[in-house]
Amino acid sequence: CARSMLGTMPKTSWVLSRGGHARPGVSSPSSRPTTCPTRACSAGRARSAAPATGPVPTRRRASVSVSALSPDSKTAVVVGGGPVGLAAAMMLCKDARFEKVDVIERTESADYFEPDKAFVFSIFERGQKFMEHVGALDSLRQSSVGSKSFAISRLYPNGKVTRKQAAINDDAVENYWIPRRDFIKVMHDVVESDYAGKIEVHFGAECESLEELPGGGLRVRASCGDFEPSFLVGADGLRSCVREALAGWAEEAGEGRDGYEMRKYPSLSSGLRYKVLTFPPTFPLPPSEGGQAVHSEAYVVIGKSGRRKERLRLGFLPIADADAPRTANFVSAAEDHKIWSLKDAESLLAYLEDSLPQIPVRKILDEEEAGRFARSEGGRFPMPQYVERFVRVSGDGRSGVALVGDALHAFPPDLGQGVNSGLEDVMVLRDRMLEAGGDLAEALPSFERMRVRDVRSLIRLMQVGYPLQYKQSMLKHAVWQCKFLGQMVMAKVFSKIFHRPPIFDVQSASLTYTDILEKVERNCRRYQAFGVAIGLAAGVACATRGAMPAAAACILAPFLAIALLFKRAPRELRTTA
């Protein structure tokens, strides 16, 4: 369910067929929350499983036993067991006093390794607030590399190596680099140790249907059992089946489905293709440097070709585990890049060997990983998008649904806010539930009102924050770099008037996304006024000396600069792309 989209169903049943297509649902007799004794759903068995790769097979519904919980028990189901889903489950048990939370997760175990999604997270202060709240901040620090303690080395094709220590202000909050799989393991360890018997993660399970019952309740049918929770959380990603079910229920109720459908906005980084290449934990450095790559340091391996469709650059972020595989993301705006046409291991290895002469490619990569990378279709950065409506409360107010994480908002990874904003969603939901005393009828609408403004601001920041870092266009990238450096200088010299670029502010939890966007817009207005004032002053000075062409040029130059550097991305563009 976490990666499949459900289609529109009649009545209130939403069912996913084996082929991935929606089919009419059939209402079934009311059932209590159930568990799955025949599946490896327990936390202990899941953690002992070896890391798996490859697709998860669809499993049939197992025979289930009726839970011992009473019909009035306060229970919840979270669809999606990624970082945000596990965070939601912990919050519901710790703060909202739910007696039982079932998490439906399609992957086979907590340490399941998905090569195409082996991203490295940077956990900023927003994400750290949740980790501190559940007592896992120390575990995060032990399993990650701090942003103040690593170096970046650039490996050039001629064998030259430059090394630079990361320059971070001492008073800045330290961020932590951690692979996605390791971060999930840290969170799952907390689930096992602190919430045993309260949170059950059903690994390898698929969500089959979601229903709104006539009496106002909910029914979740999954491959590991049936559940009738009082609260359903959709943390199941961009292709959220929970969000699709909400849209269908709203349409059936005559409210229209538009509010629950993603509003998509343009971005210079959306649509970029990417692939993830897995390297061994360490690899040989160029002879001029000698030795092996260090797992706790970052590396940029630069290809020898300068041609856009052959340009190659691999980046390795630091990780704490010396035995874990290293992953490198390849991102390109060129649809005709040579790497997309390579479909077998030998052709890929030959291309990498020619493009990256500074490292012994064939000694580092085996044919199996090269073949997997070549056959993989990779992915594309999504457009910045969000939904205006992301909660629903039953008529009697006793049950409800909420979306968090990528099910609520999605965007390219430009500012590193994916997991951080998702964890902040959970903390905002927590605050609203505590304020309402656990009353879903009051807490969920309050959560939507409180969060939607910040989400809108976040999407806008994704349009203007750092979209040209991938060098889609060298000219645009150069102009953006000039603008960025100019903003840094002006913010340092005139700190009371101008603000620094938003890429720094989003790392702090002291400002909301709305606060940061207001600073960006205030900056734009001040820069424009400052530029026009200087242009007019210079124009008047030239005019008094009789240099009328120069005066005209001085007056027009600020307006040209505004058009080039401060062009506003469309706010209300609604697309179906």
C-alpha positions in Angstrom: 0.0 0.0 0.0 2.9 2.3 0.8 3.8 2.7 -2.9 0.5 2.0 -4.8 -2.3 4.3 -5.7 -5.9 3.2 -5.2 -8.6 4.2 -7.7 -12.1 5.5 -7.1 -14.4 2.9 -5.7 -18.2 2.9 -5.3 -19.7 3.4 -1.8 -17.0 3.5 0.9 -14.8 0.6 0.0 -11.4 1.2 -1.6 -9.6 -1.9 -2.8 -6.4 -2.6 -4.6 -6.3 -5.5 -7.0 -3.2 -7.7 -7.6 -2.6 -5.9 -10.9 -2.4 -2.6 -9.1 -5.8 -1.4 -10.4 -8.8 -0.4 -8.3 -11.7 -2.7 -8.3 -15.2 -2.4 -6.6 -15.1 -3.3 -2.9 -17.6 -5.4 -1.0 -18.6 -4.4 2.5 -17.8 -7.1 5.0 -19.1 -7.7 8.5 -17.8 -5.5 11.2 -14.6 -6.8 12.7 -12.4 -5.9 15.6 -8.8 -5.0 15.3 -6.9 -8.2 14.6 -3.3 -9.4 14.7 -1.5 -11.8 12.4 0.0 -14.8 14.2 1.2 -16.6 11.1 3.4 -13.7 9.7 6.8 -12.4 10.9 5.2 -9.2 12.1 6.7 -9.1 15.6 9.5 -6.6 16.1 11.9 -9.2 17.4 11.6 -11.4 14.3 11.8 -8.5 12.0 15.0 -7.1 13.5 16.7 -10.5 13.3 16.0 -10.9 9.6 18.9 -10.3 7.3 18.8 -7.3 5.1 16.9 -8.0 1.9 16.9 -6.5 -1.5 14.6 -6.7 -4.5 10.8 -6.5 -4.8 8.5 -7.6 -2.0 6.2 -10.3 -3.1 2.5 -9.8 -2.7 1.2 -12.0 0.0 -2.3 -13.4 0.6 -4.2 -12.6 3.7 -3.2 -14.7 6.6 -5.7 -16.3 9.0 -6.0 -13.9 11.9 -7.1 -14.0 15.5 -9.4 -11.5 17.1 -7.6 -9.0 19.3 -8.3 -9.1 23.0 -8.9 -5.3 23.0 -12.5 -4.2 23.6 -14.5 -2.5 20.9 -14.1 0.8 22.8 -10.3 0.5 22.9 -8.4 3.5 21.6 -6.5 2.1 18.7 -4.7 3.4 15.6 -3.3 2.2 12.3 -0.4 3.9 10.5 0.0 3.0 6.9 3.7 3.3 6.0 6.5 2.3 8.4 9.2 4.7 7.2 10.7 7.3 9.5 7.5 9.5 9.6 5.2 6.5 10.0 7.2 5.2 13.0 7.3 8.7 14.5 3.6 9.0 14.2 3.1 5.6 15.9 5.4 6.6 18.8 3.7 9.9 19.2 0.3 8.3 19.4 1.4 5.9 22.2 3.5 8.4 24.1 1.4 11.5 24.0 -2.1 10.6 22.7 -2.3 7.6 25.0 -3.4 5.1 22.3 -3.5 1.6 23.7 -2.4 -0.1 20.5 -0.9 1.1 17.2 -0.5 -1.2 14.2 1.9 -0.1 11.5 1.5 -1.6 8.0 4.8 -1.6 6.2 5.4 -3.2 2.8 9.2 -3.8 3.2 10.4 -7.1 4.8 12.3 -5.8 7.9 13.6 -2.7 9.6 17.0 -3.1 8.0 15.6 -3.7 4.5 18.0 -2.2 1.9 16.5 -0.6 -1.2 19.4 0.3 -3.5 17.3 2.8 -5.5 16.2 4.6 -2.2 19.5 4.3 -0.3 19.5 8.1 0.4 21.5 9.7 3.2 19.4 12.0 5.4 20.6 15.2 7.0 18.7 15.5 10.3 18.3 19.2 11.0 17.0 20.7 14.2 13.3 20.1 13.2 13.9 16.4 13.1 16.1 16.4 16.1 13.3 17.9 18.2 11.3 14.7 17.7 14.2 12.4 18.3 14.9 14.3 21.6 11.2 14.0 22.5 11.3 10.2 22.3 14.7 9.9 23.9 16.5 8.8 20.8 18.8 11.9 20.1 21.8 10.2 21.6 21.2 7.1 19.5 21.0 9.3 16.4 24.3 11.0 17.3 26.0 7.6 17.8 24.7 6.3 14.4 25.5 9.4 12.3 28.2 11.8 11.4 27.9 15.4 12.7 28.0 18.3 10.2 30.9 19.9 12.2 33.2 17.0 12.2 33.7 15.8 8.6 35.9 16.8 5.6 35.1 17.0 1.9 37.6 15.7 -0.6 37.3 16.3 -4.4 38.9 13.7 -6.6 39.7 15.1 -10.1 40.3 13.0 -13.2 44.0 14.0 -13.4 44.6 12.4 -10.0 44.6 15.6 -8.0 42.8 15.5 -4.7 41.7 18.6 -2.6 40.5 18.2 1.0 38.6 20.8 2.9 37.2 20.7 6.4 33.5 21.5 6.6 33.2 25.1 7.8 30.3 25.4 10.3 29.8 28.1 12.8 30.3 27.0 16.4 27.0 28.5 17.5 25.0 26.7 14.8 23.0 23.6 15.6 24.8 20.6 14.4 23.1 18.5 11.7 23.6 14.7 11.4 24.2 12.6 8.3 22.7 9.2 8.5 21.6 6.7 5.8 17.8 6.2 5.5 18.1 2.5 6.5 20.2 3.3 9.6 17.7 6.1 10.6 14.8 3.7 10.4 16.8 1.2 12.5 17.4 3.8 15.2 13.7 4.6 15.3 12.7 0.9 15.3 15.0 0.2 18.2 13.1 2.8 20.2 9.8 1.1 19.2 11.1 -2.3 20.4 12.6 -1.0 23.7 10.0 1.5 24.8 6.7 0.5 23.1 6.7 -3.3 23.2 3.1 -4.6 23.2 1.8 -1.2 22.2 3.2 -0.7 18.7 3.3 -3.7 16.3 5.0 -3.2 12.9 3.6 -5.6 10.3 6.5 -6.0 7.9 5.9 -7.3 4.4 2.3 -6.4 4.6 0.1 -4.7 2.0 -2.9 -2.4 2.6 -5.8 -3.9 0.6 -8.7 -1.7 1.3 -9.9 1.3 3.4 -13.6 1.7 4.3 -15.7 4.3 6.1 -18.3 2.3 8.0 -21.9 3.5 8.2 -21.7 4.1 11.9 -18.8 6.5 11.5 -15.9 4.1 12.1 -13.1 2.9 9.9 -12.0 -0.5 8.6 -8.5 -1.2 7.3 -8.1 -4.5 5.4 -4.4 -5.6 5.1 -2.6 -8.7 4.1 -1.8 -9.3 7.8 -5.4 -8.8 9.1 -8.4 -6.5 9.5 -8.4 -3.5 11.8 -11.1 -1.1 12.9 -9.1 1.8 14.4 -10.3 5.0 15.9 -7.5 6.9 14.1 -5.8 6.2 10.8 -2.6 8.0 9.8 -1.4 8.0 6.2 2.4 8.1 6.1 2.5 6.1 2.9 4.3 8.5 0.6 3.7 10.4 -2.6 1.4 7.8 -4.0 -0.7 7.6 -0.9 -3.6 5.2 -0.9 -4.9 6.8 2.3 -5.0 10.2 0.5 -6.8 8.7 -2.5 -9.3 7.1 -0.1 -9.9 10.5 1.5 -10.5 12.1 -1.9 -13.0 9.3 -2.8 -14.9 9.6 0.5 -15.1 13.4 0.1 -16.4 13.0 -3.5 -19.1 10.5 -2.3 -20.2 13.0 0.4 -20.7 15.7 -2.2 -17.7 17.7 -1.0 -15.6 17.2 -4.1 -12.2 15.6 -4.2 -10.1 18.6 -5.2 -9.1 19.5 -1.7 -7.4 16.1 -1.2 -5.6 16.1 -4.6 -2.1 17.3 -4.9 -1.6 20.9 -6.0 1.6 20.9 -8.1 3.9 23.8 -8.7 6.9 24.3 -11.1 10.5 24.1 -10.0 13.8 24.2 -11.9 14.8 20.9 -10.2 11.6 19.0 -10.6 11.7 16.2 -13.2 15.4 15.7 -12.9 16.4 12.0 -13.3 18.5 10.2 -10.8 20.0 6.8 -10.0 21.8 5.6 -6.9 25.0 3.6 -7.3 26.2 1.4 -4.4 29.9 1.3 -3.6 31.7 -0.9 -1.0 32.3 0.7 2.5 35.7 2.0 1.3 37.6 2.3 -2.0 41.1 3.2 -3.1 41.9 6.9 -3.5 44.1 8.2 -6.4 47.8 7.3 -6.2 48.7 11.0 -5.4 46.6 10.7 -2.2 47.2 7.1 -1.4 45.2 5.0 1.1 41.5 4.3 1.2 38.4 6.4 1.4 37.3 7.1 5.0 33.6 6.3 5.7 33.1 9.3 7.9 34.3 11.8 5.2 32.5 13.1 2.1 33.9 12.7 -1.4 33.1 14.2 -4.8 34.4 12.1 -7.8 34.5 14.4 -10.9 34.4 12.9 -14.4 36.8 14.0 -17.1 34.2 15.0 -19.7 32.9 18.5 -19.8 30.2 17.8 -22.3 26.7 18.1 -20.8 25.4 14.8 -22.0 28.5 13.0 -20.8 29.2 15.0 -17.6 29.6 12.7 -14.6 29.9 13.6 -10.9 29.4 11.2 -8.0 29.0 12.4 -4.5 29.4 10.3 -1.3 28.0 11.7 1.9 29.7 10.7 5.2 28.3 7.8 7.2 29.1 6.4 10.7 29.0 2.7 10.0 32.4 1.6 8.7 30.9 -1.7 7.3 27.9 -0.2 5.6 27.8 0.3 1.8 28.4 3.8 0.4 25.9 5.2 -2.0 26.4 7.8 -4.7 23.6 9.7 -6.4 23.8 10.5 -10.1 21.5 13.4 -11.1 21.2 14.8 -14.6 18.9 17.2 -16.5 20.1 15.8 -19.8 17.6 13.3 -21.1 20.1 12.2 -23.7 22.9 11.6 -21.2 24.9 8.5 -22.1 24.3 6.8 -18.8 20.6 6.4 -19.4 21.3 4.3 -22.5 23.6 1.8 -20.8 21.6 -1.3 -20.0 24.1 -4.0 -19.0 27.0 -4.3 -16.6 29.9 -4.4 -19.0 28.9 -1.2 -20.9 28.4 0.6 -17.6 31.7 -0.5 -16.2 33.5 0.5 -19.5 31.8 3.9 -19.4 32.7 4.5 -15.7 36.3 3.3 -16.2 36.7 5.8 -19.0 35.0 8.7 -17.3 36.5 8.2 -13.8 40.2 7.4 -14.4 41.2 8.5 -10.9 39.6 5.4 -9.3 39.9 1.7 -10.2 36.3 1.2 -11.1 36.5 -2.5 -11.9 38.2 -3.3 -8.6 35.5 -1.3 -6.7 32.3 -2.3 -8.4 31.3 -5.9 -9.0 29.2 -7.0 -12.1 26.1 -7.6 -10.0 25.8 -4.0 -8.7 26.8 -2.6 -12.1 24.1 -4.7 -13.8 21.5 -3.6 -11.2 22.3 0.0 -11.7 22.3 -0.3 -15.5 18.9 -2.0 -15.5 17.3 0.3 -12.9 15.1 3.0 -14.3 16.0 5.2 -11.4 13.5 8.0 -10.5 12.7 11.6 -11.0 12.5 14.5 -8.5 8.8 15.3 -7.9 7.3 18.7 -8.4 6.7 20.7 -5.2 3.2 19.8 -4.2 0.8 19.5 -1.3 -2.9 19.0 -0.4 -5.1 21.7 1.1 -7.1 19.2 3.0 -5.4 16.4 4.9 -7.7 15.4 7.8 -11.2 13.9 8.1 -13.3 13.3 11.1 -16.3 10.9 11.3 -19.8 12.3 11.8 -19.9 11.2 15.5 -16.3 12.6 16.1 -15.1 9.3 17.4 -12.7 8.4 14.5 -10.5 10.3 12.1 -7.8 10.3 9.5 -4.7 12.4 9.0 -1.9 12.6 6.4 1.7 13.3 7.3 5.0 13.4 5.5 5.2 12.8 1.7 1.5 11.9 1.7 0.8 15.5 2.7 3.6 17.3 0.8 6.4 16.3 -1.5 9.2 18.2 -3.3 12.7 17.8 -4.7 15.5 17.3 -2.1 17.0 20.7 -2.7 16.8 21.9 0.9 16.9 18.6 2.7 13.5 19.0 4.3 11.8 15.8 3.3 12.2 13.8 6.5 12.6 16.9 8.7 9.3 18.4 7.6 7.6 15.1 8.0 8.8 14.7 11.6 7.7 18.3 12.2 4.2 17.3 10.9 4.1 14.7 13.7 5.1 17.2 16.4 2.5 19.7 15.3 -0.2 17.0 15.3 1.0 16.0 18.8 0.6 19.6 20.0 -2.9 19.8 18.7 -3.9 16.5 20.2 -2.6 17.4 23.6 -4.3 20.8 23.4 -7.6 19.1 22.5 -7.2 16.5 25.2 -7.2 13.7 22.6 -10.6 14.8 21.1 -10.1 14.0 17.4 -13.1 16.2 16.4 -11.2 19.2 17.7 -7.6 18.2 17.2 -7.6 17.2 13.6 -9.3 20.4 12.1 -6.9 22.4 14.4 -3.9 20.5 13.0 -5.0 21.2 9.4 -5.6 24.9 10.1 -2.2 25.2 11.9 -0.1 23.2 9.4 -1.5 24.2 6.0 -0.1 27.7 6.0 3.4 26.4 6.8 3.1 23.7 4.2 2.2 26.3 1.6 5.2 28.4 2.6 7.4 25.3 2.4 6.3 24.5 -1.1 7.1 28.1 -2.1 10.5 27.9 -0.5 11.2 24.8 -2.6 10.7 26.9 -5.8 13.1 29.6 -4.8 15.5 28.0 -2.3 18.3 26.1 -4.0 16.9 24.5 -7.2 20.0 25.1 -9.5 22.5 23.2 -7.4 22.4 20.4 -9.9 23.8 22.7 -12.7 21.0 22.0 -15.1 22.1 25.1 -17.0 25.6 26.5 -16.5 24.5 30.1 -17.3 21.5 30.0 -14.8 23.7 28.3 -12.2 26.3 31.1 -12.6 23.7 33.8 -12.3 22.2 32.1 -9.2 25.7 31.7 -7.6 26.3 35.4 -8.1 23.0 36.2 -6.5 23.7 33.8 -3.6 27.2 35.2 -2.9 25.8 38.8 -3.2 23.1 37.9 -0.6 25.7 36.5 1.7 27.9 39.6 1.5 25.0 42.0 1.9 23.6 40.0 4.9 27.0 40.2 6.6 27.6 43.9 5.9 24.1 45.1 6.4 22.8 42.4 8.9 20.1 44.7 10.2 18.6 45.2 6.8 19.2 42.1 4.7 18.7 38.4 5.5 20.9 35.5 4.4 19.6 32.9 1.9 16.9 30.5 3.1 19.0 27.4 2.8 20.5 28.3 6.2 17.3 29.3 7.9 15.4 26.0 7.1 18.0 24.1 9.2 16.8 25.8 12.3 13.5 25.0 14.1 13.3 28.5 15.7 11.7 29.8 12.6 8.6 28.4 10.9 8.6 27.9 7.1 6.2 30.9 7.0 8.6 33.0 8.9 11.4 32.1 6.5 9.3 32.8 3.4 8.4 36.2 4.8 12.1 36.9 5.3 12.8 35.9 1.6 10.0 38.1 0.3 11.2 41.0 2.5 14.7 40.5 1.2 13.4 40.7 -2.4 11.6 43.9 -1.8 14.6 45.5 -0.1 17.0 44.4 -2.7 14.8 45.8 -5.4 14.3 49.1 -3.6 18.0 49.3 -2.9 18.9 48.7 -6.5 16.4 51.2 -7.9 17.6 53.8 -5.4 21.3 53.3 -6.5 20.3 53.4 -10.1 18.3 56.6 -9.8 21.1 58.3 -7.8 23.7 57.2 -10.5 21.4 58.3 -13.2 20.9 61.8 -11.7 24.6 62.1 -11.3 25.2 61.3 -14.9 22.4 63.6 -16.1 23.9 66.6 -14.3 27.1 66.0 -16.2 25.2 65.8 -19.5 25.8 62.1 -20.0 22.3 61.2 -20.9 22.9 57.7 -22.4 24.8 56.8 -19.3 22.0 58.2 -17.1 19.4 56.1 -18.9 21.6 53.0 -18.6 22.0 53.6 -14.8 18.2 53.9 -14.4 17.3 50.9 -16.5 20.1 48.6 -15.1 18.3 47.9 -11.8 15.1 46.9 -13.5 17.0 44.6 -15.8 18.7 43.0 -12.8 15.4 42.6 -11.0 14.0 40.8 -14.1 17.0 38.4 -14.2 17.6 37.8 -10.5 14.2 38.2 -8.8 11.8 36.7 -11.3 9.0 35.3 -9.2 8.0 31.7 -9.8 4.3 31.2 -10.4 2.4 30.8 -7.2 -0.9 29.5 -8.3 0.1 27.4 -11.3 -2.0 24.2 -11.1 -0.7 21.4 -13.3 -1.4 17.8 -14.0 2.2 17.0 -14.9 
